[in-house]
C-alpha cells in the first residue's frame, strides 16, 4: 500500500529492548555460499517496511535479466510486529520459506536480538561493492545493522512542520514559535502518537536537538527540556491521532493547521492528492535530521544456493542505475542509499512527480543541517513509554 505506512514499532522494539528467551535460531546450511546458484531459484520476499514501493522494480528487473539465477519471485507483506513470530516459527520447524526480508530499523533490531538473521558481513563484503559508496547518512544507518543486514534505501526523514499557507501565513520558525502558536490556537497543532508514526517518532527524537538538551541520545536522563516542552505543548493539543495518515487528512480538512511531517510524508501525499498541492513545509531553526533506512536481511536457514542469488540481487540493487528507482514518487525522499544518483537518472514518472511536487529547498536543507541516527531500541522504547504515560494519556489514538 503506497500511502498507508504508519510505522508500528512498539511490539518489536519491546522484544529487542527487553529481551526474549534466548533462541539458538536455525542452523545455517553447511558449506560456502557459491558465486551463483546451481539452478534458477524461486525467490520469496517478505516486506514489512513498505520497501517494495521503492525496490520491487529493481528486483523484477534483476530476475528478468538473470533467469538462470531467479526463475520466479513471490512477494508478501506483513506488519512489523508480525515479523519475528513468522520467521521464528519457520526456523523452529526447520523449514524457512522466506529468503529475503525487507525491513526497517524495528524488525532489523528485533531479529538481531533473537539471532534470526544470517551474518552477511564481512564475509560477503567483496560481493557488495556498492556499500563502499554509501551516502554519509546511509553509512551511519548501516552501523545499526552490524553484520546482519544491508542498507538498500535511505532518507534523512525530518522532523519538519507542514501547513497550508492560506491558513498559516506566518508559520513558526523556532520551537518556541511553534509552542506559542499552539497556545494561541488550541487544537491547531497535531502530531501522531510516536509509537505508531514515523513523523511522530522523528519529532520526538528531533526535539532534543532543537531545544539543546543535555543528551539527545538519553531520553531517561538527558531530555529535561524535551519533556518539559512536550508537557507544555500538550496543554494545547486536543488529539494525538493513531496514524500519520490521519494527520494528513486533518491538515487537508482544516481540523489541524500545523502537523509534523518528513520529506516523504510531505511529497507523496500531495502526489496522491490526499494533501493539497499548495501545502508548505518548514524546518525549525537549529534542527537536526533524524534519519531512516530500509534493510535487506536473509533469515538463518536459507540454503546456500538461495543466499547466492540474494547476494547477487543485493549487489545489483546497490548500483546507481537501480538505486535511481528509489526516488519513486517521493515516498522515501530522496531514497537512494549511495552517492552520485541524481534525480535525472530516475524513471520518467519519478522525475515528473518530483518536478511537480518536490521541493528544491530540500537539497539545501539536507546539505546544510546535521544528520543523526535514531535512538537505539531500548532508549526508543523508554521514550515511547514515557510519552504514552506522561503526554499522550487520554488523548492518543491506539
N, C-alpha and C positions, 0 to 999 in steps of 0.2 A: 504494500500500500504506500503510495507515494508520499502522502502527507501525514498519515496518522503515525507519528513516530515519537510520541511522548515516551521518554525513557523510564522504564520500570526497573529500578536497580536495587531496591532495598533488600529483597529476599536473598539475592545472590551475594550482595555485599555483606550481609549479616553472616552468611556462611563463610565468606572469605575472612571476615574480621574476627568473628568469634570462634571459628574453628568448628569442624565437624569431626566425628570419629575418624581416625586415620584409615585411609583405604589404600591398599597396595597398588590399586589400578591394575588393568590388564597387562599381562606380559607383552612386551613388544615382540614382533616377529623376529626370529633369528636371522642372521646373515646381513650383509651390507645391502644398502639401497642401490640398485643398479642405475646406470645413467638414463635408461629408458625402460618402460615396461616391456615384458616379453611378448605381450599381445595387447590389443586395444582393451581398455577397461571401461566399465560403466562407473562414472564419477557421480557420487551422491553428495550434494551440497546442502548444508543447513545454514540458513541466515537468521540470526537473532538480533540484528542491528539495523535492518533496513538497507544493508550494504549492497544488495543486488541491484538497487536503483542505480548505483554507480558502476558496478562491476560485471553485471550479467553479460553485457555486450563484449567485455574483454574475454570472459570465459567461453562464450559461444564462438567467438572468432578463433580462439586457440583450438577449440575442439574441431572446428570446420577445417582449419589448416593442418591439423595433426590427427587425422583419422586413425593412424597407426598407433597412437597413444591413447586417445579418448574416443570410444565409439559412440557413447551416449552420455548425456548429462541429465540427471534428475535434480530438481530443486524443491526444497521445502522450507517453510518458515515457522518460527516459533517465537514466543516471548522470551526475554532474557531469563526470567525466573524458572522457566521450564528446562533450560539447557542442561544443568548439572545432572538432574534426575534422568533425563533422556540418555545422555552419554553414559552415565554410570550404570544404568540398567543394562545397556548393551555390553559394556565391558564385563560386568559381573556374570552375564550369560555366556561370555566367550564368543560373542557374535557382534562385531562392530560393523554396522551398515552405513554409518556416516563417515565419509572420507575427508571432508573439508568443512570446517566451521568458520563462518564469517561473523565476528563478534565485536562488541565494544569493550571498553575497559572493564565493565562489570562482569561479563561472562569470562573474559580472559582471567581476571583475578580469582574468581571462584574456582575455575578449572585448575589453575596453578595450585591453589590451596589444597585441592583434593587429588593432585597429581594425575589429571586426566589427559594432559596434552603431551605429545611426543616431543622430546627435546630436538630442536632443529639447528641450533647454533651452539658453538661454532662449527659443528660437524659439517653442515651443508652450506657454510657461508660462501664458499667459492662458487656454488651453483646460483647464488643470488647477488650478482654484482650490482644490481640496482640499489641495494641497500647502502652502497657507498655514496650514493647521490642524493640521500635524503635532504630535504629542507631542514634547517635547524630545529624547527618545532617538531617535525616528524621524527627526527633523530632523538629528541628528548622523550617523545611518547614511546619510541621503541625501547627505551630503557625500562619502561614499565613492564614490557613483555619478557624481559630477560632472555632466556634461550628457548622459550616455548612458543613464541608467535612472531609473525612478521607484519609490520605496519604496511597496509595496502592503500589506505586513503587517509587524509588528514585535513583538518581545518582549524583556524585559530579560534573560532566559536564566538566568544563575547566576554563580558556582558555588554549589551547595548540597550538603549531605550528606543521605542518605536511609538510614533504618534501620527495623527493626521494634521497637517499644517493649518487647515481651516479651523480646526478645533483648538489646537495648541500653537498659536502663532509665535510665542516666545518660550521655547522649550527649555527645561533645566540644563544648565551647563556643568553643574557640580553635584556631588552627592547631597550637599546641604540645600542646594536649589530644589532637588527632587523631593526632599523631605518638606521643604516649605510649600511646594506646590501641592503635595498630598494633604498637608494641614489646611491649606486654603480651599481645597477641592476634595472633601471626604468621599471616598469610594472611587475616585478617578484613577488612582494608580493601582496597577494589578500585576501580580506575577503568580505563576502556578506553583503548587506545592513542590518544593525542590526534589523530593524523592521520586516524584512522578514526571519530572520535566527537565529536559536538557537546559533550556534557558533559565529555569528556576534554580537549578543547582549551580549553574555558571554564575548567576548573580550572587548566590550565597558564597561561593568561593572567591568571587572577584571583589566583594566589598572590603575585605581586609586590606587589599592593596589600595583601593580608592580612599580609605579612611586612614591609612598609615598606621595600621595596627601593629602590635608588638611582634607577632609571629604569624604570618598568613598561613603557615602550614600546621598550626596547632590550634584547632577550634576550642579545645578544652581550656587552655591556659593563655593563648595569645590573641584572642579575639574580643577583648574587653570593649573596644569601641564598636565593633561589629554588632555584638549582641545588644548593646545599648541603642544603636541606630535602628536595628530591626524592631526592637521593642517600641521605640518612639514611632516609627513608621506604621507599626501595627495598629496604633490608635486610630489611624485614618484609612485603613484598609478594611473593606467590608466583606471581602471574599477572596480566598485563595483557590482558584479553580483546580480541578484534579488533573488537568492536562494542558499542555501548551496550546493545542488546537482550540480549546475553549477561550483562551485569552485572545487568540487571533480573531475569533468570531465576535468576541465582545468589543474589540477595537473597531471592527467593521460596523457593528450595530450601534456604537456610541455609548454602550454601558461602561466601557473603560476608555479613558482618554490617553493614558500612557501605560504601555506594557513593557516588560523586559523581553529582549529578543537576542538572537545571534545572527550571524551573517546568513546562514542557510534558512533560518526561520523568517528572516526578513524577505529574502528574494523569492523562495519557492512558493509561499502562499500568495504572493502578488502575481506570479506567473499563472497560478491556478485560478486566480480570481477570488480567492477567499478573503483577501485583504485588498482594499482599493490600491490601484497602481500609485496614486499620489502620496501614499504613506512615506514618511521620512524616518530616518534613524539618527541617533546621536550617541557619541561616546563621551561619558562624563570625564572631566578633567582629571588627569593622573591615573587613568585606568590601565590595567594590565590585561592582556589577552589570557584567558584560561582555555587551554587547547583541548581538542578531542581528536580521536582517531578510531579507525576500524582495523581489525587484525584478521589474518588468516592463521588458523591453527589446525593441526592434524591430531585427532584423538589417538591415544595409545590403542594398539591393537589393529591399526590399519596395516594391511600387508605391504611388504617392501615394494612390490610391483606398483601398487597404487600410490605409495609415497613418491615413487619416482615420477609418475605422471603429475602429481600435485606440485611437486617442487619445480618441474619444468613449466607448469602453468603459472605459478607464482613468479618465477623468473620473467616470464613474458608479461605478466601484469605490471611489473615494475619497469618496463621500457617506456620511453617518452610517448610513443605513439599510442600505447594502451592507456597510460595514465591520463592522457588528454580526454578520454571518455569520462573521467571522474568529474568534469565540470558539470555534466548533466544539465539540469535547469536550475542550478543554484542550490540544490538540495543540501549540499555539504560544502558550501563555497569557501575557498576555491575547489578543493577536492584532491588534486594531485599531491602525492607524498614526496615526490622527487623534484629536484631543481630543473630549471630550464624547460618547463612545459607551458608555453604561452597559450592564452585563450585562442589565438589564431590557429592552433593545431587541433582544437576541439572539433567535434562534428558540427555540421552546419546548423542543426536545430539548437544546439547548445549556444553557439555563437549568436544566433538570432535572439534567443530568450535572454541571454545576458546583456546583449546590446540594448535591449529594450527595458529590462528590469534590473540589471546590475547597477552597481554604484561605483563610479570612478574613484570616489574618496576611499574605498576600501584598500586599494593598493598603498596609499599613503599611511592609512591607519595601521596596516599590517607591518609596514616597514618602520614606522615611527614610534611603536609602543612595545614595551617589554612583553615577552611571551613566557607564560608559566604553565607547568604541567598541573593536572588536577591533584587533589588530595589523595593520599593512599586510602585503601579500602577501609581500614579501621578508623581513620580520622573522619572520613566522609560519613560513615555510619553514625559516628558520635555526633557529628554536626546535624545530620538528619533528625536524630532522636531528640536532640535539644531543641531544634526548631519546632518539631511537632509538639513538644511539651510546652514550651515557653511562648512560642509565637503563633503557630497555626491552630492551636487547640480551640475547637468550636467554630472555626471559620474555614478550615481547609477541607476540600473535597477528597474523597478516598480514591 
